[in-house]
Amino acid sequence: MASRYKEIQFNITDRVARVMFARPPLNVFTISMMREVAAAVNSLSTQRDVCAIVFSAAPATRAFSAGVSIEEHRPETVYQMLEAFHSIFHALNAVSKPVVALVRGAALGGGCELAAFADIVIAAQSARFGQPEIKIGVFPPVAAVVLPRVIGEKSAREMIFTGELLTAEAALSLGLVNHVVAEAELEAKAEELLNGLRQHSAPALELARRAIIVSAELPFNEALKRTEDIYLNQLMAHKDPQEGVEAFLAKRPPRWSHK
């Protein structure tokens, strides 16, 4: 599977799909690299038992990602650049599996946007987060949508307008990061989290995430109606909800089929 890709490493192990950025030294996103990431995510649409997608940086690199290549912000490539970058987020929402970002080093520009979009972020103490696009006369479209929802409008505006960096601890205090650990403990913390997700039904995780996404920013009554529809007409069409109830009543561990 990994041989299909040149600038990322991709594998599925023990129900977890791992997308590892492998473009030394700083994992700067090019159009070709972003298309690889989107293709890897889209390939998971048929992997029914996968419980999570993990983004991280290859050991040989020094950053989670320093963002999208500056050269590809030029007028002749900017349309293709945005299309390639935004296709990652469309793919993540279509597949709708929990997204975990393991951040060490810099997560800047597009790297910060991807971390902000992730459902759970585990950061090394050395991690830094920022949206420096304003310093080259542009702004980050994904961050303009996502950051206010994640860290609040005032903090999002300050990040986007100033382009200044946040430490891992500052990102934790704002809610951009869920956990901060020593770099040597990053994988161990990730495995602790992933082991918890592995205990759950993959369809239940997917549809819980979808309910959160589709109801964002909707008025309460409409949001509740949308989540009810997902629960009744999508979740309950699977076998796992019935298995979960029967296992609870029988006082035994559930045997998920992920169907």
ABEGO torsion letter per residue (X at the ends): XAAABAABBBBBBGGBBBBBBBBOAAGBBBAAAAAAAAAAAAAAAABAABABBBBBBBAABABABAEBBAAAABAAAAAAAAAAAAAAAAAAAAAGBBBBBBBBEBBBEAAAAAAAABABBBBBAABBBBBAAAAAGBBBAAAAAAAAAAAEAAAAAAAAAAGBBBBAAAAAAAGABABBBBAAAAAAAAAAAAAAAAABBAAAAAAAAAAAAAABGBBAAAAAAAAAAAAAAAAAABAAAAAAAAAAAAGBBBBBAGX
